[in-house]
Amino acid sequence: MAEINTKTLNTGDDAEYELIYWPGIPGRAEFVRLLFEEAGVPYKDHARTPDQAVAKVLALMDLKNIGDDSNPPILAPPALKHGNVILSQTPNILIYLAPKLGLSPPATETAFYHLNQAALTILDGFSNEVHETHHPIAVSMYYEDQKEEAKKRSKAFSEERAPKFLAYVQRLLDSKTSGGGPWLHGDRVTYVDLVLFQCIDGTSYAFPKTMAQLKSSGKYDGVFKLYEAVKERPNIKSYLASDRRAKYADGIYRHYPELEDTIEVEVTLSK
Amino acid sequence: MAEINTKTLNTGDDAEYELIYWPGIPGRAEFVRLLFEEAGVPYKDHARTPDQAVAKVLALMDLKNIGDDSNPPILAPPALKHGNVILSQTPNILIYLAPKLGLSPPATETAFYHLNQAALTILDGFSNEVHETHHPIAVSMYYEDQKEEAKKRSKAFSEERAPKFLAYVQRLLDSKTSGGGPWLHGDRVTYVDLVLFQCIDGTSYAFPKTMAQLKSSGKYDGVFKLYEAVKERPNIKSYLASDRRAKYADGIYRHYPELEDTIEVEVTLSK
């Protein structure tokens, strides 16, 4: 897999990678962490120094922050700092990093765009839409104050959206651009396999009944096989067992059992 | 602005561009159309032959469609066909097209990622979140059956989200990476200016009271000046006056007056 020509980037490839995010949750930063961990590339994870991490995030998000000479301001974390480059937006950080870490072909190849397409779709279904299940009205309101709406949105997620997106990922695995092995694109692991792993892992934490029923349907075996294959990658396995892996808490993936009270996933599956 | 080296792409730059989308609404395809129109590059817009467009979209989305030899399947339109390349996901189509059309630097430059970061954020705030205002519970349900929830979500959009995202775009315009002129990045128009134009135009259609109040606050003058500057670009101006520009209808941007009944944007603005 060819490396992108970085000569015109305003950074040396030997510059340190820094990840800036809230401490105490995997959150959206987890998608970025998994790339570093799989590649075995060191990175400074500011969330691991929680007494300074919050101030660091708040400074980046400050309404008076208009960036610096070469970087526009960011709206929200995660942010990646690499040399004098600062980037935000998870899928954007991923396409910047993945070719450098050997986890994507460069932007001169069509596969770069097919991988970005898959990453955006998987993040839509299993990250953005999962967040909406517990905050369907307003991110500024407590969950308890939008619980009834959350139940309705979650029912639609479990019965319609999760099966729809799982079926799409299974189609990606059934396509000719996926190789004979477990991976989404070609014969080797890419960053999108890592994105899918984290999405399935987090969604299974938030909606265990839903995901167990969908898994047992046998319709998405390739997806769950891929999930297990990522989990067994040596670097990922040791990362998951380490204290660097944060536990799920009040982030994107939250486990509120009442949100699965009335689901009937089999209704969808029998269609 | 250097052109991306397309020699390793599986397509000739002289191949025809085809846009596949639902007929009758601007929708997400509009972001792509505006690039072609600004650049003056011909494209075959399948939505313009409505008797065939729906079948074309449905074939792409078919659950049995697993793509072809070099393209994975797509989940939803818009899709771009260029030579033998098929791509989906709006922000992904934009980063593929923009460097070819002279509306973005290539992926070897940091600005490519800063523009993608801005596009993703603007689309989050003024396209994805606007869609959620009228469908906060389920895309499969009628608006009428989720109207009460839509009112609550819209109130949060008008009072919190729209000001938040407008303030961010204004910060982008105040940053050093924005040039002295009206544009978001440097001294010339990029695709992100076109994305912002469409987002402001559509959101102003859907939430006219909200956007009028926000405009009259004077806090986001740069944003609304940029909107006007795009509108006056010669190619854009003649496009908007042509019958190629679809009218807003039941797409992302819908005008339901009741969704603005109880808004108090000034509450936010006085903070």
Chai-1 contact restraints between the chains, C-beta under 6 A:
chainA,res_idxA,chainB,res_idxB,connection_type,confidence,min_distance_angstrom,max_distance_angstrom,comment,restraint_id
A,N5,B,T108,contact,1.0,0.0,6.0,A-B,restraint_1
A,T8,B,T108,contact,1.0,0.0,6.0,A-B,restraint_2
A,T8,B,E109,contact,1.0,0.0,6.0,A-B,restraint_3
A,L9,B,T110,contact,1.0,0.0,6.0,A-B,restraint_4
A,N10,B,T110,contact,1.0,0.0,6.0,A-B,restraint_5
A,I66,B,R171,contact,1.0,0.0,6.0,A-B,restraint_6
A,I66,B,D174,contact,1.0,0.0,6.0,A-B,restraint_7
A,I66,B,S175,contact,1.0,0.0,6.0,A-B,restraint_8
A,G67,B,S175,contact,1.0,0.0,6.0,A-B,restraint_9
A,D69,B,K176,contact,1.0,0.0,6.0,A-B,restraint_10
A,P72,B,H114,contact,1.0,0.0,6.0,A-B,restraint_11
A,P72,B,L172,contact,1.0,0.0,6.0,A-B,restraint_12
A,P72,B,S175,contact,1.0,0.0,6.0,A-B,restraint_13
A,P72,B,T177,contact,1.0,0.0,6.0,A-B,restraint_14
A,P73,B,R171,contact,1.0,0.0,6.0,A-B,restraint_15
A,P73,B,S175,contact,1.0,0.0,6.0,A-B,restraint_16
A,L75,B,T121,contact,1.0,0.0,6.0,A-B,restraint_17
A,L75,B,Y168,contact,1.0,0.0,6.0,A-B,restraint_18
A,V85,B,T110,contact,1.0,0.0,6.0,A-B,restraint_19
A,L87,B,Y113,contact,1.0,0.0,6.0,A-B,restraint_20
A,S88,B,Q117,contact,1.0,0.0,6.0,A-B,restraint_21
A,Q89,B,Q117,contact,1.0,0.0,6.0,A-B,restraint_22
A,Q89,B,L120,contact,1.0,0.0,6.0,A-B,restraint_23
A,N92,B,Y113,contact,1.0,0.0,6.0,A-B,restraint_24
A,N92,B,N116,contact,1.0,0.0,6.0,A-B,restraint_25
A,N92,B,Q117,contact,1.0,0.0,6.0,A-B,restraint_26
A,N92,B,L120,contact,1.0,0.0,6.0,A-B,restraint_27
A,Y96,B,Y113,contact,1.0,0.0,6.0,A-B,restraint_28
A,A107,B,A107,contact,1.0,0.0,6.0,A-B,restraint_29
A,T108,B,N5,contact,1.0,0.0,6.0,A-B,restraint_30
A,T108,B,T8,contact,1.0,0.0,6.0,A-B,restraint_31
A,E109,B,T8,contact,1.0,0.0,6.0,A-B,restraint_32
A,T110,B,L9,contact,1.0,0.0,6.0,A-B,restraint_33
A,T110,B,N10,contact,1.0,0.0,6.0,A-B,restraint_34
A,T110,B,V85,contact,1.0,0.0,6.0,A-B,restraint_35
A,Y113,B,L87,contact,1.0,0.0,6.0,A-B,restraint_36
A,Y113,B,N92,contact,1.0,0.0,6.0,A-B,restraint_37
A,Y113,B,Y96,contact,1.0,0.0,6.0,A-B,restraint_38
A,H114,B,P72,contact,1.0,0.0,6.0,A-B,restraint_39
A,N116,B,N92,contact,1.0,0.0,6.0,A-B,restraint_40
A,Q117,B,S88,contact,1.0,0.0,6.0,A-B,restraint_41
A,Q117,B,Q89,contact,1.0,0.0,6.0,A-B,restraint_42
A,Q117,B,N92,contact,1.0,0.0,6.0,A-B,restraint_43
A,L120,B,Q89,contact,1.0,0.0,6.0,A-B,restraint_44
A,L120,B,N92,contact,1.0,0.0,6.0,A-B,restraint_45
A,T121,B,L75,contact,1.0,0.0,6.0,A-B,restraint_46
A,P136,B,P136,contact,1.0,0.0,6.0,A-B,restraint_47
A,I137,B,K152,contact,1.0,0.0,6.0,A-B,restraint_48
A,I137,B,R153,contact,1.0,0.0,6.0,A-B,restraint_49
A,A138,B,A156,contact,1.0,0.0,6.0,A-B,restraint_50
A,S140,B,E160,contact,1.0,0.0,6.0,A-B,restraint_51
A,E149,B,E149,contact,1.0,0.0,6.0,A-B,restraint_52
A,K152,B,I137,contact,1.0,0.0,6.0,A-B,restraint_53
A,R153,B,I137,contact,1.0,0.0,6.0,A-B,restraint_54
A,A156,B,A138,contact,1.0,0.0,6.0,A-B,restraint_55
A,E160,B,S140,contact,1.0,0.0,6.0,A-B,restraint_56
A,Y168,B,L75,contact,1.0,0.0,6.0,A-B,restraint_57
A,R171,B,I66,contact,1.0,0.0,6.0,A-B,restraint_58
A,R171,B,P73,contact,1.0,0.0,6.0,A-B,restraint_59
A,L172,B,P72,contact,1.0,0.0,6.0,A-B,restraint_60
A,D174,B,I66,contact,1.0,0.0,6.0,A-B,restraint_61
A,S175,B,I66,contact,1.0,0.0,6.0,A-B,restraint_62
A,S175,B,G67,contact,1.0,0.0,6.0,A-B,restraint_63
A,S175,B,P72,contact,1.0,0.0,6.0,A-B,restraint_64
A,S175,B,P73,contact,1.0,0.0,6.0,A-B,restraint_65
A,K176,B,D69,contact,1.0,0.0,6.0,A-B,restraint_66
A,T177,B,P72,contact,1.0,0.0,6.0,A-B,restraint_67
